[in-house]
Amino acid sequence: MAVERSRNLLICEGDCAVLKRGDVFKAVPVLRRRKIIFEKQGFYLDKAIGHVYGTTFEVTSDGNLQPKQEVEETTTETKEAGTDNRNIVDDGKSQKLTHDDIKALKDKGIKGQEIVQQLIENSTTFRDKTEFAQDKYIKKKKKKYEAVITIVKPSTRILSTMYYAREPGKINHLRYDTLAQMLTLGNVRAGNKMVVMETCAGLLLGAVMERMGGYGSIIQMYPGGGPVRAATSCFGFPKLFFSNLHEFPLSQVDSLLCGTLSTETLPSEPEEAAVAEEETNGLVDGKQTSIQGTEEESSAESAMEINQTEEQEAMDINAEDAECKENKERENKENVREKQRKQWERRKKLIEAAALLREKNADGLLVASKFHPTPLLLSLLEFVAPSRPFVVYCQYKEPLLECYTKLRERGGVVNLKLSETWLRSYQVLPDRSHPKLTMSGGGGYLLSGITVVLDKGKSDSSNLEALTMEEPSSKRCKVQDLHC
């Protein structure tokens, strides 16, 4: 157990790791002899294998990685600073080093830290800047000239930050603090039976799988032909986590609720008998063709001995063609058998997911999709047990307001709450802590609540009261007569 834990802390070949440089992240597979392009730099991850996650590397001139050596900065010269920056003019003439000089330093193999020191020494205005301005200048130049990369282990926080910064449209602009709220309000924990419906490239599904730790079961509802799990694959979960992951198409939800979903037509095993018969027929045909070839050969030898060599060459060509044809037929049959096996496994998983949904005892429901949440939520709530939480995410509040109204009219839920999270980052440094100037405009909206047993009679009477309040008097009498 301890060996396995230590192995999980090391960078291994085949893992999915996240490259970090400043506030920029990128998820990449760890493979040998494969060039990675990150922040306009190309390098290989071969020499990073075996190191601990979180190690900071320097990119060498030949494109390899080496652990960065911690060097104590000499602050004797940089301590001299001015009182303010009012007399500093940014005219572009304060730096004595030109682009050609910096390029020559790079060609000589001088590292980024030494280049930054050269820039400081050749700057005429550096000593006149304040101490804060000097630190800002050094940080800016290090970011530009130091080829430093940190390899970290993927997690929900890191991947959600990466997707929100690089491709927010793929995750429906789901911010990481809103994702954390969904996991908390949904009471996601180990041993739960969760129903997840999302179109966030598998980010929400991966967050639920990480929180549950491989214990419990997850049923993913997906639209279209199959689930999208691009972000889920970036987590690098072991196979054990996927053994408790089930999937079910949204197109079959109505038939499952109505009881018309039939599994009798699904094959219980791949049809190998038909494939075996085709193989035997092919062998018989091959034998017959070979017998005919030998008969033609004997007749040709008895007729004329002069053309024996030509006929032998023709026979060799025919034999090669027949062998190639047999190989192609064998490959086609293997492909057909593999396709049938995959179809059978998919149908088997579909049957297992349908059996889990029929129990209608899920411990929670999470919805974060690009579709309108009202019909999704009203259908999927049927699979959730009473006194269990549900959370719905939407980028806009208007669809959730409509969903809120429908749930209030329907009943069967309590503690309905429509909320929006507000996030602002702060810079925390000595004598200069303040909110950052740039912040996220919005992280979406959440509708959360708890399911209860739905009283059919009470819901019918509430619907009747709503009708009598909204309909005119002439129609109101007709509705009352029908119910009497």
N, C-alpha and C positions, 0 to 999 in steps of 0.2 A: 504493500500500500504506500509506504514512504517512498519507494523507488518510483512508483507511478506518479506521485505528486511532484517529485523533483524533476521527472521527465516532462511534466506539463509546464514547468517553469522554464524549460530550455527550448530554444528555437530548433525545430526538427524539420527535416525535408518532408514536404507534403503538407505542412501546416499552412493555415491562412493567417497572415500577420498584417499589421497595420503600420505603415510608415508615417512618421510624424516629423514635421519640420515647422517649428513655430506653431501657428494655429491651423496648418494645412495637414490633412490626413488623406491617406490612400490605402485601400485594402488590396493586397497582392498575394498570390500563392508563393510559397518558398520552394523554389526549384533550382537545381544546379544548371549551370551553363545557359541561363536565360537572362537576357538583358532587361532591366527595369528602367523605365523613363519616369522620373519624378522631379518636378520643379526644374525642368529643363536640364536635368542631369541624367546620364546613363551610367548604370553600374550593375554589378552582379552580386547575388546574395550568397555565393558559395562559402565565403569565409565567415559569414554571420551564423552559419549552422553550428550548434553546440554552445552558443553563448546564451546568457540569461535574457529573458524578455525585459525590456526597459533599458538595455545597453545603448549608449550613444556611440555612433560610428562616424569616422571620417572617410570621405571618398577620396581615394588615391588617384594619381594621374593615369594609372592603367585601368581604372574602372572597378577596382576591388574595394572592399570595406575593411577597415581596421579600427579597433576600439580606440576611442579618443582618450588621450592621456591628459589627466588633470594638471594644468600648469598654473602655478601661482602668479597672479598678475602683479606686476611691479607698479605700484601706485605712487612712487616717490615723485615722478615727474608730472603725473596727471593731477596731483592734488592742487597744483597752482590754478586758481580759477578766478574769474572776474566777479564783480558785484551784480552786474546786469548786462543785458544784450542790446542796449539802446544804440551803441556806437558801431555795432557789427552790421555791415552792408553785404547782402548776398548778391555779389556781382559776378560770381563764378571765377574770380581770380585769386581766391584765397588758397587754393590747392596747387602746389607746385608740380605734383606728379600728373602726367598726362595719361590718356588711355593707352598709349603705346608703352609707356613705362610700366603701367600695371600689367599689361599683357606680357611684357618681357619678364616681369617677376614671376608670373604664373608659369611661363615656359621654363624657367629655371628650376621649377619644383618647389618654390617657396609656398608655405602653407598660408591659409587664410588669416590666422592670428598674426603672423608676421607682416602680412600685407596691411592689416589694420593698423599695426604699430607704425609702419612706414607712412601711412596716410596721416596719422596723428602728428608725427614728427615734421611732416612737410606741409602742415596746415598753419597758415599765419594767424588765423583767428581762433584757433582751438583754445589757447590759454586765456583769451579774453572772455570766453563763454562762462556762464555760471556752471556750478557743479552738476545741476540737473540737466542742463543742456549738453554738457560733456558726456554724461551717461547715455543720454538719448542718441547722441552722435555715434558713440561706440556701438550701441546696440543696433543701430541702423546699418553700420558698415559691416558688423559681424554677420548680420542676416544676409547681406549681399555677397560677401566674399568667402565666408566660411562654409564649406561643403560638409555640413553636419546633419546626420539623420539618426533619429531614434526609432527603434523597432519595438512596438508595444503589442501586447496580447489583445485581441478584439474583445469588446464588451458592448453592452447595450448603450452605455453612455458615449463611448468613442464612436461607434457606428452611427448612432442617431445624430451626433454632432457632424460627422463626416457627410452623411446624406443631406442633412439640412443645409450645409454650407455649399456642397457641390451640386446636388440634384434634388432640390426640395420638391419639385413637381412629381417625382417618382414616389414620394412618400406622402403625397397630399398635404405638404407643408406641415407635417406633424413634428412639432418641436420637442426637444428631449425632455423639457420639464412637463409638457402635456402628456408625453408618453409615461413618465413616472407617475403622474396623477392617475392615469388609466390603470396602471398596475396596482396602485394602492387602493383606489376605489373599487376595483374588481376583486380585491382580496385574493390575488394570485399567489399561491403557495404550493409547496410540494404535497402530492397526494390528491390534488383537486382533479375534477373532471370538467375541463373548460371547453367552451364552444367559441371559436374565433372566426370572425368574418372580416377580412381586410384585403385592400388593394394597395398596400404600401410596400410592394416588392418583397414581402416576407419579413419586414423589420419588426412589426408587432408580434408576429408569430415567433421570431427568434427571441424577442424579449421575454415572452411567456415561457418558452422552453428553458431559457437561462434561469428564470426565477423558480421554475418547478424542479430543475435539476435532474430530470429524467424520471421522476416519480409522479405517478398519476397518468392521466390520458388527456390528449388534446384532439379535438375534432375541428378540422379546418374546412370551412365552407368556401367554395371558390366558384366564380363565374367562368363561363367559357369552357374550353376543352380541358384545361388542367390548371393546377395552382402554380403561381409564380413565387419562387423562393430564392431570388438572387441575393437578397440581403441575409437570408437564413444561412446560406452556404458560407458566408463570410465569417460566421461565428466559429466555425470549426468544431461543431459538436461531434462527439463519438457516435458510433452506430447505435448504442443503447438508447440514446435520446430519440432516435427516429423509430424505434420499435413500438413506442406508445403514441406515435403520431398517426392520426387517421384523417382521411379527406372525404368530402361528400359534395357533389355538385349542387348548386342552388336550383338548377332546373328540375331536380327531383324532389325538392322539399314539399311542394304541394301534393304530389302523389304519395309521399311518405305520410303526410298528415292525414290524408283522406283514406289511407290504407289500400291504395291501388298499386303500390310499388310491388311488382312481381319479380321474384328471383328464381322462379322455376325454369325460365328460358335460358338462364346463364349456365354455361357448361361447368361441370364440377372438376374436370381435368382436361388437359390438352388432348385434342383428337390425334392420337398417334397411330391409330389403326389405318386411317386413310393414307397417312404419309408412308407407313410401312408397305401398304399395298402398292403405292406408286413406285417405291424403291424396288420391290420384287418385279413389277412389270418392266421397269427400266433394265433390270439385270437380264430378264428373259430376252428382251429386244436386243440387248448388247450381245448375248450369246448367239442369237439367230443371225445377226449381221456378221459376227466373226465366222460362223459356219459357212455362210454364203461366200465370204471372202476366201476361205480355204478351198472351196469347190472351184471357184473361178481360177485360183492359182494352179490347181492340178490340171484343169482343162487347158490352160494357157501353156503349161510346160509340155504337155503331150502334143499340142498343135504345132507350135514353132518354138525352137530353142534359141533363135536369134534374138528375139525381143525379151528375153528373160530378165535382163538387167533393168530395162525400162519398166517392166511390170513390177519388179521388186521395189523400185523407187516409188512407183505409184501406190503400192500397197503400204509402204512405210508412211507416206503422206496421209493416206486414209486412216491408218492406225493412230497417228498423232491427232488427226482431227477428231476421231472417235473418243480418244482419251481426254482431249480438251473439252469435248461436249459433255462427257460423263462428269468431269470435275465441276463444270458450270452447273450442271443439274444437281450435283451433290451440294454445292454451295447454296443454290436457290432453295433446296429442301431444308437445309439447316437454317437459313434465314426465316423461312416460313414457320419452322418449328419454334425458333426463338421468339418470333412475333406472337405466335399463339400462346407461348408460355407467359410472356409479359401481359397479354390481354387477360389470361386466366388469373394471374396474380392481381391485376388491377381490379377485376371483378370480385375477387375474394376480399380485397380490402374494402371495396364498396359495400359488400354484404356485412362485413364486420362493423363499419361505420354506421350503417342503417340500423343494425341491432343495438348499438350504443345509443343512438338517437331515440329509438322507440321506447327506451326505458324512461325518458323524460325526467331525468334526475341530475342534470348538469349542475355544477356548483357555481357557474358564472358564465357570463356572456360578454364578449368584447367585440365591438363593431367599429371599424374605421375604414370606410370605403368611399369611392367616388360616386356611388349611387345614392338615390334618395333614401334616407334612413328609415322613414315611416313604414313602408311595406316590409323591409328587411326585419326590423325590430319586432313588428307584430307577428311575423311568421316564426322567427327564431325563439321568441319568448316561450313558445309552446314546449320547447325542449328543456327549459330551465325549471328546476325544482323550486317550491315555495321557500321564502325567506333566504333568497340568494341574490347577490348583487348583479347588476348589469351596467355597462358603460358604453355610450355611443359618442364617437368623435365625428365632427364635421368642421370643415374650414370656415363655414358661414353659419350664422346663428338662425337665419330664417327657416331652413329645413328642420332644425331642432325645435324651434318654436311650434311648428306644425305637429311634429312628433310628440311634443309635450302635451299639446291640446288633445290629440287622439288618445294618448294614454290616460289622461284624466277622464275622458268620456268613457273609455273602455273599462277602466278599473283594473284590479288585480295587481296594482303596484302602489308602493308608498315611498315617502321620502324622496320625491322627485326633485331634482335640483339641476338647473342649467347654469354653468359656471364658465368663466374665462380666466386663464392664468396670465399673470403679468410678470415679465422677466426683464431685468436690467442688470448688466454686468458692471462691476466696479473695479477700478484700479486701486490696489492696496500697496502702497509704497511709503517709506518714511517721509513725512512732511508733504506728501502729494497724493493722498488718497482722495478719490473723487469718482463720481459716476462717469462711465465712458460716454463719449459723444454719440457713438453709433449704438443702436439697440434694435431689437426685433420689433417689427410693427405689430405682429399678432401671432399667437400660437394656436389659434383655433378655439373651438368651443366644445364643452363636454356636457352630455346629458346623462345623469346617473340616477339610480333608484334601486329599490329592493322589491322583489316579487313576493306576492302573497296569494293565497288561494282565492280564485275568482268566484264570487257568488253570482250564479247565473240569474237568479230571480231579482237580486238587487240591481244587476246591470241592466236587465230588461226594464225595470221600473224607472231607472235613471234615464234610459233612452226614451221612454215614453214621456217623462217630464220635459226632457229637452225638446221633443217634438211638439208638445202642447204649448211650450213657451215660444217656439219659433214659427209655427204654422198659424195661419189665420183661423178665425172661428169656424168657418164653413168646413174646412178640412179637419179641424180639431174634433168635431163631432163624429166624422167618419172614422178617425183613428180610434176613438174611444169605443164606438160600436163594434169595430173589428176585434178589439181586445176583450170585450165583454162576451 
